[in-house]
């Protein structure tokens, strides 16, 4: 899997620019890995099972908090945890290695599909775009799924000719194993298989069609076994489907209105932002949104290049066109059937297709060298600035996922005194349980109960909340920590129970009001997602001398 030769990139400058892009991609991933940012709540949900389950339990038990992840991913992360110990670096090593391998394996993929400018642009998007960097150090499966997509295209390039028995075996086993590390690989491999089969039928290439059925059937058998023994045991809960349906993340099938048709523009527009990083989001535009806001973020350029890439891919090679387009068609069909949502991270595994199509469009559409330089600059300027900002100001790096759980728990641990109590509100318990496993704090926290579902109104809720507070009334001080960003629990219907979410005082203001009945407020620490309050207990029960 050698780097592109200088002849492929035409000149020495392009070659050294290519090497610089690779170095930047590796550096950015390692940098964010070693700064060791706090796990955010969604990472904590999956980390809970990885930290507490053994290998057998990962194979046989449903994951905590209704999480789902490919069994191969879970087992290899657990292996690294056993090697490196229970810490954040051990949790994140598999996503990091997936991110680094994605860069290396994408090199021969770009060499096959693209020319000089396309190679540089596709590699730059993968190496420097913030989303790819972010997910390379997130303890979720998305970085590994991206790797599996790239690996699927690499296997196609390497073994598509099926000249010998060895190639058939390697392609069959490679695709079959990939499925166990990535749920989404079925779309990529299925699309490749379907696209190639249709191509061979059109071209009447019967010999290679029949030979290619061997790996395709073996992939299908592998997926069936995976589905029967693992995926089918943890079916999607109805609340998950309702959640994505509510936010419009499923493709309308069929589109029945102008609003339905607008889904395609909106979804692909958002995809250009996250995960591709191509929209001009490097300038803060304030909180007010105008009708023209989407248009000043320069979506036209990537849209035009995508369209050109589809056209020229079809014109130049029907085989390559089928291989790139059919996986996308399968995903859209699955989304229309409400089997796969299309939003943010769920696009990640498809991005190699978009990067290649943009590269093809750029290679074939723009002939003038000066114009090409301008186009490349306009296309990549946003992701370069955003990645630079991720180092100079890490708080802005995907700030909607930025968490300060670790910092908040560490602060309490540092300032905790004898006679103190720590009370964790129910919506911060997942994060606390994970970090208490990782860090071994010197305090034992009182775990708040979720009284929402057995209360009819706020008064009844507060009466039950008081039963929690009785556990801290004998202490001198109490540290109270709660999550002010994630106000529901896994599996909750949206905005239910109604009385809880219609009340603007819940949970923060109400919690502070109730605490003021037993204590005096001393200090606070507020972050983007976690708030900590310290109270001096004043309303202590009278002690009865024996």
C-alpha positions as CSV (number, residue, x, y, z in Angstrom):
1,X,0.0,0.0,0.0
2,X,2.7,2.5,-1.1
3,X,2.2,6.3,-1.1
4,X,1.3,7.8,-4.5
5,X,4.4,8.0,-6.7
6,X,5.6,11.4,-7.8
7,X,4.5,10.5,-11.3
8,X,0.9,10.2,-10.1
9,X,1.0,13.7,-8.6
10,X,2.9,15.1,-11.6
11,X,5.3,17.4,-9.8
12,X,7.5,17.6,-6.7
13,X,5.4,20.4,-5.1
14,X,2.2,18.3,-5.3
15,X,4.0,15.4,-3.7
16,X,5.3,17.3,-0.8
17,X,1.9,19.0,-0.4
18,X,0.4,15.5,-0.2
19,X,2.9,14.5,2.4
20,X,2.1,17.6,4.4
21,X,-1.6,16.8,4.3
22,X,-0.9,13.3,5.7
23,X,1.3,14.6,8.5
24,X,-1.3,17.2,9.4
25,X,-4.0,14.5,9.6
26,X,-1.9,12.3,11.8
27,X,-0.8,15.2,14.0
28,X,-4.4,16.5,14.5
29,X,-5.6,13.1,15.6
30,X,-2.8,12.5,18.0
31,X,-3.1,16.0,19.4
32,X,-6.7,15.6,20.3
33,X,-6.1,12.1,21.6
34,X,-3.4,13.2,24.0
35,X,-5.2,16.3,25.3
36,X,-7.7,13.8,26.6
37,X,-10.9,15.7,26.5
38,X,-13.8,14.8,28.8
39,X,-16.1,12.0,27.7
40,X,-19.5,13.5,26.8
41,X,-22.8,11.8,27.8
42,X,-23.2,9.7,24.7
43,X,-19.7,8.3,25.0
44,X,-20.4,7.5,28.7
45,X,-23.4,5.4,27.7
46,X,-21.3,3.0,25.6
47,X,-18.2,3.2,27.9
48,X,-20.4,1.9,30.8
49,X,-20.7,-1.5,29.2
50,X,-17.1,-1.6,27.9
51,X,-15.8,-0.9,31.4
52,X,-18.2,-3.2,33.4
53,X,-18.8,-6.1,31.1
54,X,-16.4,-9.0,30.4
55,X,-16.0,-10.6,27.0
56,X,-18.8,-13.1,27.5
57,X,-21.2,-10.4,28.8
58,X,-20.4,-8.2,25.7
59,X,-21.4,-11.2,23.6
60,X,-24.5,-12.2,25.4
61,X,-26.0,-9.2,27.3
62,X,-27.8,-6.1,26.1
63,X,-25.6,-3.1,26.5
64,X,-26.3,-0.5,29.1
65,X,-28.5,2.5,28.2
66,X,-29.9,0.7,25.2
67,X,-26.7,1.2,23.3
68,X,-25.8,-0.8,20.1
69,X,-22.4,-1.3,18.6
70,X,-20.8,-3.9,16.3
71,X,-19.6,-6.9,18.2
72,X,-16.1,-6.9,16.7
73,X,-15.7,-3.3,17.7
74,X,-16.8,-4.0,21.3
75,X,-14.4,-7.0,21.7
76,X,-11.4,-5.2,20.3
77,X,-12.0,-2.2,22.5
78,X,-12.3,-4.5,25.5
79,X,-9.0,-6.2,24.5
80,X,-7.2,-2.8,24.5
81,X,-8.8,-1.9,27.8
82,X,-7.4,-5.1,29.3
83,X,-4.0,-4.2,27.9
84,X,-3.8,-0.5,28.7
85,X,-6.1,-0.5,31.8
86,X,-9.3,1.3,32.5
87,X,-8.6,4.8,31.4
88,X,-9.7,7.2,28.7
89,X,-6.7,6.5,26.5
90,X,-7.5,2.8,26.6
91,X,-11.1,3.5,25.6
92,X,-10.1,5.7,22.7
93,X,-7.2,3.8,21.2
94,X,-9.4,1.8,18.8
95,X,-11.1,4.9,17.3
96,X,-7.7,6.6,17.0
97,X,-6.1,3.6,15.2
98,X,-9.2,3.5,13.0
99,X,-8.7,7.1,12.1
100,X,-5.0,6.7,11.3
101,X,-5.6,3.6,9.3
102,X,-8.4,5.3,7.3
103,X,-5.8,7.8,6.1
104,X,-3.3,5.2,5.0
105,X,-5.9,2.9,3.3
106,X,-7.6,5.9,1.6
107,X,-4.4,6.7,-0.3
108,X,-4.6,3.8,-2.8
109,X,-8.4,4.3,-3.1
110,X,-7.8,7.9,-4.2
111,X,-5.1,6.7,-6.6
112,X,-7.5,4.4,-8.3
113,X,-10.4,6.8,-8.7
114,X,-8.7,10.3,-9.0
115,X,-6.0,12.3,-10.6
116,X,-3.6,14.8,-9.0
117,X,-5.9,17.5,-7.8
118,X,-8.7,15.1,-6.8
119,X,-6.2,13.1,-4.7
120,X,-5.0,16.1,-2.9
121,X,-8.6,17.4,-2.2
122,X,-10.0,14.1,-1.1
123,X,-7.1,13.4,1.2
124,X,-7.3,17.0,2.6
125,X,-11.0,16.5,3.5
126,X,-10.3,13.2,5.2
127,X,-7.2,14.4,7.0
128,X,-8.2,17.9,8.1
129,X,-12.0,18.1,8.3
130,X,-13.0,18.5,12.0
131,X,-15.6,15.7,12.1
132,X,-13.1,13.0,11.0
133,X,-10.7,14.2,13.6
134,X,-13.3,14.4,16.3
135,X,-14.6,10.9,15.7
136,X,-11.1,9.5,15.7
137,X,-10.9,10.2,19.4
138,X,-14.5,9.5,20.4
139,X,-15.3,6.2,22.0
140,X,-18.1,5.3,19.6
141,X,-18.0,3.0,16.6
142,X,-18.2,5.7,13.9
143,X,-14.5,6.0,13.2
144,X,-14.2,2.3,12.8
145,X,-17.2,2.3,10.4
146,X,-15.5,4.9,8.3
147,X,-12.4,2.7,8.2
148,X,-14.5,-0.3,7.2
149,X,-16.1,1.7,4.3
150,X,-12.7,2.7,3.0
151,X,-11.4,-0.9,3.5
152,X,-14.4,-2.2,1.4
153,X,-13.4,0.1,-1.5
154,X,-9.8,-1.0,-1.1
155,X,-10.8,-4.7,-1.3
156,X,-12.8,-3.9,-4.5
157,X,-9.8,-2.2,-6.1
158,X,-7.4,-4.9,-5.1
159,X,-9.4,-8.1,-5.8
160,X,-12.2,-7.1,-8.2
161,X,-10.7,-9.0,-11.2
162,X,-10.9,-12.3,-9.3
163,X,-8.1,-13.8,-11.4
164,X,-7.4,-16.6,-9.1
165,X,-8.7,-18.7,-6.2
166,X,-6.6,-16.7,-3.7
167,X,-8.3,-13.4,-4.7
168,X,-11.7,-14.9,-4.3
169,X,-10.9,-16.2,-0.8
170,X,-9.3,-12.9,0.3
171,X,-12.2,-10.8,-1.0
172,X,-14.7,-13.1,0.5
173,X,-13.1,-13.3,4.0
174,X,-12.2,-9.6,4.0
175,X,-15.8,-8.5,3.3
176,X,-17.2,-11.0,5.8
177,X,-15.0,-9.9,8.6
178,X,-15.6,-6.2,7.9
179,X,-19.3,-6.7,8.6
180,X,-18.6,-7.7,12.2
181,X,-16.9,-4.4,12.8
182,X,-19.4,-2.1,11.2
183,X,-23.2,-2.2,10.9
184,X,-23.1,0.2,8.0
185,X,-20.7,-2.0,6.0
186,X,-23.6,-4.0,4.7
187,X,-24.7,-0.9,2.7
188,X,-21.2,-0.4,1.2
189,X,-20.5,-4.1,0.4
190,X,-24.1,-4.7,-0.7
191,X,-23.9,-1.7,-3.0
192,X,-20.6,-2.8,-4.4
193,X,-22.0,-6.3,-5.0
194,X,-25.3,-5.1,-6.5
195,X,-23.5,-2.5,-8.7
196,X,-21.0,-4.9,-10.0
197,X,-23.6,-7.6,-10.7
198,X,-25.7,-5.2,-12.7
199,X,-22.6,-4.0,-14.6
200,X,-21.6,-7.6,-15.5
201,X,-25.1,-8.3,-16.6
202,X,-25.2,-5.3,-18.9
203,X,-21.8,-6.1,-20.3
204,X,-22.7,-9.9,-20.5
205,X,-19.5,-10.8,-18.6
206,X,-20.9,-14.1,-17.4
207,X,-17.6,-15.6,-16.3
208,X,-16.7,-12.9,-13.8
209,X,-20.3,-12.5,-12.8
210,X,-20.5,-16.1,-11.6
211,X,-17.1,-15.9,-9.9
212,X,-18.1,-12.7,-8.1
213,X,-21.2,-14.4,-6.7
214,X,-18.9,-16.4,-4.4
215,X,-17.7,-13.5,-2.3
216,X,-21.1,-11.8,-2.5
217,X,-22.9,-14.9,-1.2
218,X,-20.3,-15.4,1.5
219,X,-20.8,-11.7,2.6
220,X,-24.6,-12.3,2.8
221,X,-24.1,-15.5,4.9
222,X,-21.8,-13.6,7.2
223,X,-24.4,-10.8,7.6
224,X,-27.2,-13.3,8.2
225,X,-25.2,-15.0,11.0
226,X,-24.4,-11.6,12.5
227,X,-28.0,-10.6,12.4
228,X,-29.4,-13.8,13.9
229,X,-26.9,-14.1,16.7
230,X,-26.3,-10.5,17.6
231,X,-28.2,-7.7,15.9
232,X,-31.6,-9.3,16.1
233,X,-31.2,-9.8,19.9
234,X,-31.2,-6.1,20.5
235,X,-33.8,-4.7,18.0
236,X,-34.3,-1.0,17.7
237,X,-36.6,0.3,20.3
238,X,-39.7,2.2,19.1
239,X,-38.6,5.3,20.9
240,X,-35.4,5.4,18.7
241,X,-37.5,5.4,15.5
242,X,-39.9,8.0,17.0
243,X,-36.9,10.2,17.9
244,X,-35.4,10.2,14.4
245,X,-38.9,10.5,12.9
246,X,-39.7,13.5,15.0
247,X,-36.5,15.3,13.9
248,X,-37.0,14.4,10.2
249,X,-33.9,12.2,9.9
250,X,-35.6,9.6,7.7
251,X,-36.0,10.2,3.9
252,X,-39.6,10.7,2.9
253,X,-40.6,7.7,0.8
254,X,-42.3,8.6,-1.4
255,X,-42.0,12.4,-1.2
256,X,-45.6,13.8,-1.1
257,X,-45.1,17.5,-0.8
258,X,-42.7,20.3,-1.5
259,X,-41.6,20.1,2.2
260,X,-40.8,16.4,1.6
261,X,-38.7,17.3,-1.5
262,X,-36.9,20.0,0.6
263,X,-35.6,17.1,2.8
264,X,-33.1,16.2,0.1
265,X,-31.5,19.7,-0.1
266,X,-31.6,20.2,3.7
267,X,-30.1,16.8,4.5
268,X,-27.3,17.0,1.9
269,X,-26.7,20.6,2.9
270,X,-26.2,19.6,6.5
271,X,-24.0,16.7,5.4
272,X,-21.6,19.2,3.7
273,X,-21.3,20.8,7.1
274,X,-21.2,17.7,9.3
275,X,-19.2,15.6,8.7
276,X,-17.6,17.0,5.5
277,X,-16.7,20.3,7.0
278,X,-17.0,22.2,3.7
279,X,-19.5,24.9,4.7
280,X,-18.2,28.3,5.7
281,X,-18.8,28.1,9.4
282,X,-15.6,29.6,10.6
283,X,-17.2,33.0,11.2
284,X,-19.8,33.4,14.0
285,X,-23.0,34.9,12.6
286,X,-24.8,35.4,15.9
287,X,-27.9,33.7,17.0
288,X,-30.3,35.2,14.5
289,X,-30.9,33.1,11.4
290,X,-32.0,34.8,8.1
291,X,-33.4,33.1,5.1
292,X,-30.2,33.7,3.2
293,X,-27.9,32.2,5.8
294,X,-27.5,28.8,4.2
295,X,-26.5,30.5,0.9
296,X,-23.7,32.6,2.3
297,X,-21.9,29.5,3.6
298,X,-20.8,28.5,0.1
299,X,-22.8,25.3,-0.4
300,X,-22.9,25.8,-4.2
301,X,-19.3,24.8,-4.9
302,X,-19.4,21.3,-3.3
303,X,-22.9,20.7,-4.7
304,X,-21.7,21.6,-8.2
305,X,-18.6,19.4,-7.9
306,X,-20.7,16.5,-6.5
307,X,-23.0,16.8,-9.5
308,X,-20.1,17.0,-11.9
309,X,-18.5,14.0,-10.2
310,X,-21.6,11.9,-10.6
311,X,-21.9,12.8,-14.3
312,X,-18.2,12.3,-15.2
313,X,-18.1,9.0,-13.2
314,X,-21.0,7.7,-15.2
315,X,-19.4,8.9,-18.4
316,X,-16.0,7.5,-17.8
317,X,-16.7,4.1,-16.2
318,X,-20.0,2.5,-15.6
319,X,-18.4,0.0,-13.3
320,X,-16.9,2.6,-11.0
321,X,-20.1,4.7,-11.1
322,X,-22.1,1.7,-9.9
323,X,-19.6,0.9,-7.1
324,X,-19.9,4.5,-5.8
325,X,-23.6,5.2,-6.3
326,X,-25.3,2.0,-5.4
327,X,-24.2,2.1,-1.7
328,X,-25.7,5.5,-1.5
329,X,-29.0,4.4,-3.1
330,X,-29.2,1.5,-0.6
331,X,-28.8,3.9,2.3
332,X,-31.4,6.2,1.0
333,X,-33.8,3.3,0.6
334,X,-33.1,2.1,4.1
335,X,-33.7,5.6,5.4
336,X,-37.0,5.8,3.5
337,X,-38.0,2.5,5.2
338,X,-37.0,4.1,8.6
339,X,-34.2,1.6,9.1
340,X,-31.4,4.1,9.0
341,X,-31.4,7.8,10.0
342,X,-29.4,10.3,8.0
343,X,-28.0,13.0,10.2
344,X,-24.6,14.1,11.5
345,X,-22.5,11.1,12.5
346,X,-24.7,8.7,10.6
347,X,-23.3,10.1,7.3
348,X,-19.7,9.4,8.3
349,X,-19.3,6.0,6.7
350,X,-20.7,7.4,3.4
351,X,-18.2,10.3,3.2
352,X,-15.5,8.4,1.1
353,X,-18.1,8.3,-1.7
354,X,-18.7,12.0,-1.5
355,X,-15.0,12.8,-1.3
356,X,-14.3,10.7,-4.4
357,X,-17.1,12.2,-6.3
358,X,-16.0,15.7,-5.5
359,X,-12.5,14.8,-6.5
360,X,-13.7,13.3,-9.8
361,X,-15.8,16.5,-10.5
362,X,-12.8,18.7,-9.8
363,X,-10.5,16.6,-12.0
364,X,-12.8,16.6,-14.9
365,X,-14.7,19.9,-14.7
366,X,-11.9,22.4,-14.1
367,X,-9.2,22.5,-16.7
368,X,-7.5,25.9,-16.0
369,X,-4.8,25.6,-13.4
370,X,-5.3,29.1,-11.9
371,X,-9.0,28.4,-11.6
372,X,-8.3,25.0,-10.1
373,X,-6.2,26.7,-7.4
374,X,-8.9,29.2,-6.6
375,X,-11.6,26.5,-6.5
376,X,-9.5,24.3,-4.2
377,X,-8.8,27.3,-1.9
378,X,-12.5,28.1,-1.6
379,X,-13.5,24.5,-1.1
380,X,-11.0,23.8,1.7
381,X,-10.6,27.1,3.5
382,X,-13.3,26.4,6.0
383,X,-12.1,23.0,7.2
384,X,-8.5,24.3,7.5
385,X,-9.7,27.2,9.7
386,X,-11.9,25.0,11.8
387,X,-9.2,22.5,12.4
388,X,-6.8,25.3,13.3
389,X,-9.4,26.7,15.7
390,X,-9.8,23.2,17.3
391,X,-6.2,23.6,18.6
392,X,-6.2,27.3,19.5
393,X,-9.6,27.1,21.2
394,X,-10.6,23.6,22.0
395,X,-13.8,24.8,23.6
396,X,-15.2,25.6,20.2
397,X,-14.3,22.1,18.8
398,X,-17.8,20.7,18.1
399,X,-19.0,22.6,21.1
400,X,-22.5,21.0,20.9
401,X,-20.7,17.8,22.1
402,X,-18.1,19.5,24.3
403,X,-18.4,18.2,27.9
404,X,-16.9,19.2,31.2
405,X,-17.9,16.2,33.2
406,X,-14.4,15.2,34.1
407,X,-13.4,18.7,35.1
408,X,-16.5,19.0,37.3
409,X,-15.9,15.7,39.1
410,X,-12.2,16.5,39.5
411,X,-13.0,19.9,41.1
412,X,-15.3,18.3,43.6
413,X,-12.7,15.6,44.4
414,X,-10.1,18.3,45.0
415,X,-12.2,20.5,47.2
416,X,-14.1,17.7,49.0
417,X,-13.7,17.9,52.8
418,X,-14.6,15.6,55.7
419,X,-18.3,16.0,56.5
420,X,-19.2,16.8,52.9
421,X,-21.8,14.9,50.8
422,X,-22.0,14.7,47.1
423,X,-25.5,14.4,45.5
424,X,-25.6,13.5,41.8
425,X,-28.9,14.4,40.1
426,X,-30.4,11.5,38.0
427,X,-29.5,13.0,34.6
428,X,-25.8,13.1,35.4
429,X,-25.5,9.6,36.8
430,X,-24.3,7.9,33.6
431,X,-21.3,10.2,33.4
432,X,-20.6,10.0,37.1
433,X,-20.7,6.2,37.1
434,X,-18.2,6.0,34.3
435,X,-15.8,8.5,35.8
436,X,-16.0,7.0,39.2
437,X,-14.9,3.7,37.6
438,X,-12.1,5.4,35.7
439,X,-10.8,7.8,38.4
440,X,-11.7,6.2,41.8
441,X,-12.8,9.4,43.6
442,X,-12.3,9.8,47.3
443,X,-16.0,10.5,47.9
444,X,-19.0,8.2,47.6
445,X,-21.9,10.0,45.9
446,X,-25.6,9.8,46.7
447,X,-27.3,8.8,43.5
448,X,-30.4,10.9,42.9
449,X,-33.6,9.0,41.8
450,X,-35.7,9.9,38.8
451,X,-39.1,10.6,40.2
452,X,-40.6,12.1,37.0
453,X,-42.6,9.0,36.1
454,X,-44.3,8.4,39.4
455,X,-45.2,12.0,40.0
456,X,-48.2,13.8,38.6
457,X,-47.0,17.3,39.1
458,X,-44.2,19.5,40.4
459,X,-45.4,19.5,44.0
460,X,-45.5,15.7,44.1
461,X,-42.1,15.5,42.4
462,X,-40.6,17.8,45.0
463,X,-42.1,15.8,47.9
464,X,-40.4,12.7,46.5
465,X,-37.2,14.7,45.9
466,X,-37.1,15.6,49.6
467,X,-36.7,11.8,50.4
468,X,-33.4,12.1,48.6
469,X,-32.4,15.2,50.5
470,X,-33.0,13.5,53.8
471,X,-29.8,11.5,53.1
472,X,-27.7,14.6,53.1
473,X,-29.2,16.6,56.0
474,X,-26.7,15.3,58.5
475,X,-23.7,16.5,56.5
476,X,-22.0,19.9,56.9
477,X,-22.0,20.7,53.2
478,X,-23.3,19.1,50.0
479,X,-22.0,19.2,46.5
480,X,-24.8,19.0,44.0
481,X,-24.1,18.1,40.4
482,X,-26.5,17.9,37.5
483,X,-26.5,18.0,33.7
484,X,-28.2,21.1,32.3
485,X,-27.9,20.0,28.7
486,X,-29.4,16.5,28.6
487,X,-32.7,16.8,30.4
488,X,-34.2,13.4,29.5
489,X,-33.2,9.8,29.9
490,X,-32.4,7.1,27.4
491,X,-35.7,5.6,26.2
492,X,-37.9,8.6,27.2
493,X,-40.6,9.8,24.8
494,X,-39.9,13.3,23.5
495,X,-40.9,16.0,26.0
496,X,-42.6,13.6,28.4
497,X,-43.9,13.7,31.1
498,X,-45.5,16.8,29.9
499,X,-45.7,18.6,33.2
500,X,-42.0,18.3,33.7
501,X,-40.9,19.8,30.4
502,X,-43.5,22.5,30.3
503,X,-42.1,23.9,33.5
504,X,-39.3,26.3,32.8
505,X,-38.0,25.9,36.4
506,X,-37.0,22.3,35.8
507,X,-34.6,21.0,36.6
508,X,-32.0,23.6,37.6
509,X,-34.1,26.4,39.2
510,X,-36.4,24.0,41.0
511,X,-33.5,22.0,42.3
512,X,-31.8,25.1,43.7
513,X,-35.1,26.3,45.2
514,X,-35.6,23.0,47.0
515,X,-32.0,22.9,48.2
516,X,-32.3,26.4,49.6
517,X,-34.8,24.9,52.1
518,X,-32.1,22.8,53.8
519,X,-29.0,24.8,53.1
520,X,-27.3,28.1,52.3
521,X,-25.8,28.5,48.8
522,X,-22.0,29.0,48.9
523,X,-20.5,28.7,45.4
524,X,-21.3,27.5,41.9
525,X,-19.4,26.2,38.8
526,X,-21.3,26.4,35.5
527,X,-20.1,24.8,32.3
528,X,-21.7,24.1,28.9
529,X,-23.2,20.9,30.1
530,X,-22.6,20.4,33.8
531,X,-23.3,22.6,36.8
532,X,-22.0,22.1,40.3
533,X,-23.5,23.8,43.4
534,X,-22.1,23.8,46.9
535,X,-24.5,24.3,49.8
536,X,-23.9,24.7,53.6
537,X,-26.5,22.6,55.3
538,X,-28.4,24.8,57.8
539,X,-31.6,22.9,58.4
540,X,-30.0,19.9,60.2
541,X,-32.2,17.7,62.3
542,X,-31.8,18.0,66.1
543,X,-29.6,15.2,67.5
544,X,-31.1,13.4,70.4
545,X,-28.6,12.5,73.2
546,X,-29.0,9.0,74.5
